[in-house]
Amino acid sequence: MSQAIQYTQLGGPEVLTLVEVPFPEPAPGTVTVRVEAAGVNPIDWKLRSGLRATPPFEGPQGTGSDGAGTIAAVGEGVDGFRVGDAVAFCNAAGAYATDVVVSAAHVFPRPAGVSAAAAAALGVPAGTAYQVVRSLAITTDDVVLVHAGSGSVGQFVIQFARLFGARVIATASDRRAGTVTALGATHVTYGAGLTKRVRALGIEVTAVIDCAGTDEAIETSLAVVADRSRIVTIVRGKEADSWGIRAFMGGSRHPMTAQQLAWRIEAMPVSLALMATGTLTVEIGESYPLERAADAQAASQAGRDGKLIITP
């Protein structure tokens, strides 16, 4: 038997329940991963609460998409994996579990020296950051303004943009200034007067990546970059068209292209390789046992620092 977190109705964290389930046998083209760590993402509690639209319930729902562990079983037609291999994965259905079935196309070898927690922190945030930076074709000619640079996605945006040669300005609280400067960004405190503070740097911003979604972030973005095709939000997708800016997810009315979706998956092996060399880092926050998944999602919704991890 295995254990998994499930819910049968939308609601607060209290709807999450730890249940016993049969060991999930892999179908053709999939593998079963024995989960050592699962990443907690905002989309997890947005789906659970109904804040993000979901299909009608047809039975208990799992939660979580990113994780890391070891291969427990290999499905028919899958090459390149053996039982016991250390791996990381993304795009799973129900990663908050002791065992989960994942498409082999979304499972990647985990290099020695990359912990399960660090690998589990990659999927959604690193995939989003990498795809947005690639979509904007960021180069050494760019100065990128990142709103909410100290968040999980923001930190990866800073690092990928710098790896592509850009100069980065990142908004964060004064308390979190050291987090973004350690990654090589110029810190600007968010809040009233943000546009004035960005302009006071005397640097021409060429692209904006909004990971905050606040009114001041949008207003500043529109004020400092004239070319609205180079302003992206990952939060205010429903309103992006009215401002003439781009949006990826965040309620966007426009589905991502095949290329953009491919970049989100490509981010996994790229990030794992960079982590193995110490070129890419992740800030790990609190860890929670599987039975405290509700506490983990509540902490995520409250904006707790660092990447929150569940350890089955």
C-alpha positions as CSV (number, residue, x, y, z in Angstrom):
1,M,0.0,0.0,0.0
2,S,0.9,3.6,-0.5
3,Q,-0.2,6.9,1.0
4,A,-1.5,10.0,-0.7
5,I,-3.0,13.4,0.0
6,Q,-6.4,13.7,-1.6
7,Y,-9.5,16.0,-1.4
8,T,-13.1,15.3,-2.5
9,Q,-14.4,18.9,-2.4
10,L,-13.1,22.4,-2.9
11,G,-12.3,24.4,0.1
12,G,-9.6,25.4,2.6
13,P,-6.6,23.4,3.6
14,E,-8.8,21.3,5.9
15,V,-10.2,19.4,2.9
16,L,-6.9,17.7,2.4
17,T,-6.8,14.2,3.8
18,L,-4.1,11.5,4.1
19,V,-5.4,8.2,2.7
20,E,-4.1,4.7,2.1
21,V,-4.2,3.8,-1.6
22,P,-3.0,0.7,-3.6
23,F,0.6,1.0,-4.9
24,P,0.3,2.8,-8.2
25,E,1.5,0.4,-10.9
26,P,3.0,2.2,-14.0
27,A,1.1,2.1,-17.3
28,P,3.0,1.8,-20.6
29,G,5.2,4.9,-21.1
30,T,5.2,5.7,-17.4
31,V,7.3,5.0,-14.3
32,T,6.4,4.9,-10.6
33,V,8.5,7.1,-8.4
34,R,9.0,6.6,-4.7
35,V,8.7,10.2,-3.6
36,E,11.4,11.6,-1.2
37,A,10.3,15.3,-1.6
38,A,7.5,17.1,-3.3
39,G,7.4,20.8,-4.0
40,V,4.6,23.0,-2.8
41,N,3.4,25.5,-5.5
42,P,0.8,28.2,-5.3
43,I,-1.2,26.5,-8.1
44,D,-1.7,23.6,-5.7
45,W,-3.8,25.6,-3.2
46,K,-5.4,27.7,-6.0
47,L,-6.8,24.5,-7.5
48,R,-7.8,23.1,-4.2
49,S,-9.6,26.3,-3.1
50,G,-11.4,26.8,-6.5
51,L,-9.5,30.1,-7.1
52,R,-8.3,28.5,-10.3
53,A,-11.0,26.8,-12.4
54,T,-10.9,23.0,-12.4
55,P,-12.9,20.2,-14.1
56,P,-15.9,18.8,-12.2
57,F,-15.0,16.2,-9.6
58,E,-15.2,12.6,-10.8
59,G,-13.6,11.2,-7.6
60,P,-10.9,12.0,-5.1
61,Q,-8.3,14.5,-6.4
62,G,-4.6,14.4,-5.7
63,T,-2.5,17.5,-5.4
64,G,1.1,18.5,-6.3
65,S,3.0,18.2,-9.6
66,D,6.7,18.4,-8.8
67,G,9.0,16.1,-6.9
68,A,12.0,13.9,-6.6
69,G,12.8,10.4,-5.4
70,T,13.8,7.0,-6.8
71,I,12.3,4.8,-9.5
72,A,10.1,2.1,-7.8
73,A,8.7,0.5,-11.0
74,V,9.1,0.9,-14.8
75,G,6.2,0.7,-17.2
76,E,6.2,-1.2,-20.5
77,G,8.1,0.5,-23.3
78,V,10.2,2.8,-21.1
79,D,14.0,2.8,-21.6
80,G,16.7,4.6,-19.7
81,F,15.4,4.0,-16.2
82,R,16.0,1.2,-13.7
83,V,14.5,0.6,-10.2
84,G,16.5,2.5,-7.7
85,D,17.6,5.4,-10.0
86,A,17.6,8.8,-8.4
87,V,15.2,11.1,-10.4
88,A,13.3,14.4,-10.4
89,F,10.0,14.9,-12.1
90,C,7.4,17.5,-13.1
91,N,3.8,17.5,-14.4
92,A,2.7,14.7,-12.2
93,A,-0.9,14.3,-10.9
94,G,-0.7,13.9,-7.1
95,A,2.9,14.3,-6.1
96,Y,2.0,14.7,-2.4
97,A,2.3,10.9,-2.0
98,T,4.7,8.2,-1.0
99,D,4.5,6.8,-4.6
100,V,3.3,8.5,-7.8
101,V,3.0,7.5,-11.5
102,V,4.6,9.9,-13.9
103,S,5.0,10.0,-17.7
104,A,8.6,8.9,-18.5
105,A,8.9,12.1,-20.6
106,H,8.6,14.2,-17.5
107,V,11.2,12.2,-15.4
108,F,14.9,13.1,-15.4
109,P,18.0,11.6,-13.9
110,R,19.0,13.4,-10.7
111,P,22.7,14.2,-10.6
112,A,24.8,13.2,-7.6
113,G,25.0,16.2,-5.3
114,V,21.5,17.5,-6.1
115,S,19.3,16.8,-3.1
116,A,15.7,15.5,-3.5
117,A,14.5,18.8,-1.9
118,A,16.4,20.9,-4.4
119,A,15.2,18.9,-7.3
120,A,11.6,18.9,-6.1
121,A,11.8,22.7,-6.1
122,L,12.3,23.0,-9.8
123,G,9.2,22.0,-11.9
124,V,6.7,24.9,-11.8
125,P,9.0,27.8,-10.8
126,A,12.1,26.9,-12.8
127,G,10.0,25.9,-15.8
128,T,8.0,29.1,-15.7
129,A,11.1,31.3,-15.3
130,Y,13.1,29.5,-18.1
131,Q,10.1,29.6,-20.5
132,V,9.5,33.3,-19.9
133,V,13.1,34.3,-20.3
134,R,13.4,32.2,-23.5
135,S,10.1,33.6,-24.8
136,L,11.4,37.2,-24.4
137,A,14.6,36.3,-26.1
138,I,16.6,37.8,-23.3
139,T,20.3,38.6,-24.3
140,T,23.3,40.6,-23.1
141,D,21.6,43.7,-24.6
142,D,18.8,43.6,-22.0
143,V,18.0,45.1,-18.7
144,V,15.3,43.1,-17.1
145,L,13.0,44.3,-14.3
146,V,11.7,41.4,-12.2
147,H,8.8,42.1,-9.9
148,A,8.8,39.8,-6.7
149,G,12.4,38.8,-7.3
150,S,12.7,37.1,-4.0
151,G,9.9,34.6,-4.6
152,S,10.5,31.1,-6.0
153,V,9.8,32.0,-9.6
154,G,11.5,35.4,-9.3
155,Q,14.8,33.9,-8.1
156,F,14.9,31.6,-11.0
157,V,14.1,34.4,-13.4
158,I,17.0,36.4,-12.0
159,Q,19.4,33.5,-12.5
160,F,18.3,32.5,-16.0
161,A,18.2,36.2,-17.2
162,R,21.8,36.6,-15.9
163,L,22.9,33.4,-17.5
164,F,21.7,34.8,-20.8
165,G,23.8,37.9,-20.1
166,A,21.2,40.4,-19.0
167,R,21.5,43.0,-16.3
168,V,18.7,42.5,-13.7
169,I,16.8,44.8,-11.4
170,A,14.5,43.0,-8.9
171,T,11.9,44.3,-6.6
172,A,11.7,42.9,-3.1
173,S,11.1,44.1,0.5
174,D,14.0,45.6,2.4
175,R,14.0,42.5,4.5
176,R,14.6,40.3,1.4
177,A,17.0,42.6,-0.4
178,G,20.0,40.4,0.4
179,T,18.2,37.4,-1.3
180,V,18.1,39.2,-4.7
181,T,21.5,40.9,-4.5
182,A,23.1,37.6,-3.7
183,L,21.8,36.4,-7.1
184,G,23.4,39.3,-8.8
185,A,20.4,41.6,-9.2
186,T,20.1,45.3,-8.3
187,H,17.5,45.6,-5.5
188,V,14.6,48.1,-5.6
189,T,12.1,48.2,-2.7
190,Y,8.5,47.6,-3.8
191,G,5.7,49.9,-2.6
192,A,4.5,53.4,-3.3
193,G,6.9,55.3,-5.5
194,L,8.3,52.2,-7.2
195,T,8.3,53.8,-10.7
196,K,10.3,56.8,-9.4
197,R,12.8,54.5,-7.6
198,V,13.4,52.4,-10.8
199,R,13.9,55.5,-12.9
200,A,16.3,56.9,-10.3
201,L,18.7,54.1,-11.1
202,G,19.4,55.8,-14.4
203,I,19.2,52.4,-16.3
204,E,16.9,51.9,-19.3
205,V,14.8,48.8,-18.7
206,T,14.1,46.8,-21.9
207,A,11.9,44.0,-20.5
208,V,9.7,43.3,-17.5
209,I,8.7,40.0,-15.9
210,D,5.9,40.4,-13.4
211,C,5.8,37.7,-10.7
212,A,3.9,39.9,-8.2
213,G,0.7,40.9,-9.9
214,T,0.2,44.1,-7.8
215,D,-1.2,47.3,-9.3
216,E,2.1,49.1,-8.6
217,A,4.0,46.4,-10.5
218,I,1.8,46.7,-13.5
219,E,1.8,50.5,-13.4
220,T,5.6,50.6,-13.2
221,S,6.0,48.1,-16.0
222,L,3.9,50.2,-18.3
223,A,5.7,53.3,-17.3
224,V,9.3,52.1,-17.9
225,V,9.0,49.9,-21.0
226,A,7.3,51.4,-24.1
227,D,7.3,48.1,-26.1
228,R,4.5,46.2,-24.4
229,S,5.3,43.0,-26.1
230,R,8.4,42.9,-23.8
231,I,6.2,43.1,-20.7
232,V,5.1,39.7,-19.3
233,T,2.9,38.9,-16.3
234,I,2.5,35.4,-14.9
235,V,-0.1,36.5,-12.4
236,R,-2.6,38.9,-14.0
237,G,-3.3,36.9,-17.1
238,K,-7.0,37.7,-17.4
239,E,-6.3,41.4,-17.6
240,A,-3.1,41.3,-19.8
241,D,-5.0,41.9,-23.1
242,S,-6.5,45.2,-21.7
243,W,-3.0,46.5,-21.1
244,G,-1.5,45.1,-24.3
245,I,1.1,43.0,-22.5
246,R,1.9,39.3,-22.7
247,A,0.8,36.7,-20.1
248,F,1.8,33.1,-19.5
249,M,-0.7,31.2,-17.3
250,G,-2.0,33.2,-14.4
251,G,-5.5,32.9,-15.9
252,S,-4.3,34.0,-19.4
253,R,-6.8,33.6,-22.2
254,H,-4.1,32.5,-24.6
255,P,-2.8,28.9,-24.5
256,M,1.0,28.5,-24.6
257,T,2.5,27.4,-27.9
258,A,4.1,24.0,-28.4
259,Q,7.5,25.7,-28.2
260,Q,6.7,27.4,-24.9
261,L,5.4,24.2,-23.4
262,A,8.6,22.4,-24.6
263,W,10.8,25.0,-22.9
264,R,9.0,24.4,-19.6
265,I,10.0,20.7,-19.8
266,E,13.5,21.5,-21.1
267,A,14.0,23.6,-17.9
268,M,14.2,20.4,-15.9
269,P,17.4,18.8,-17.3
270,V,18.9,22.2,-17.9
271,S,18.3,23.2,-14.2
272,L,19.5,19.9,-12.8
273,A,22.7,20.2,-14.8
274,L,23.3,23.8,-13.6
275,M,22.5,22.8,-10.0
276,A,25.1,20.0,-10.2
277,T,27.8,22.5,-11.0
278,G,26.6,25.0,-8.5
279,T,25.6,27.5,-11.2
280,L,21.9,27.5,-10.2
281,T,20.7,27.7,-6.6
282,V,17.3,27.4,-4.9
283,E,16.3,28.7,-1.5
284,I,14.7,25.9,0.5
285,G,12.2,26.9,3.1
286,E,10.4,24.7,5.6
287,S,9.8,21.0,5.2
288,Y,6.5,19.3,6.2
289,P,5.7,15.6,6.6
290,L,3.0,14.2,4.4
291,E,0.4,14.3,7.1
292,R,0.9,18.1,7.4
293,A,0.2,18.9,3.8
294,A,-2.6,21.2,4.8
295,D,-0.1,23.3,6.9
296,A,2.3,23.4,4.0
297,Q,-0.3,24.8,1.6
298,A,-1.5,27.3,4.2
299,A,2.1,28.5,4.7
300,S,2.5,28.8,0.9
301,Q,-0.7,30.9,0.7
302,A,0.6,33.1,3.5
303,G,3.8,33.8,1.5
304,R,6.3,32.0,3.7
305,D,9.9,32.5,2.6
306,G,11.7,29.9,0.5
307,K,10.5,26.9,-1.4
308,L,8.3,24.8,0.8
309,I,8.8,21.0,0.6
310,I,6.7,18.0,1.6
311,T,8.7,14.9,2.7
312,P,6.7,11.7,2.6
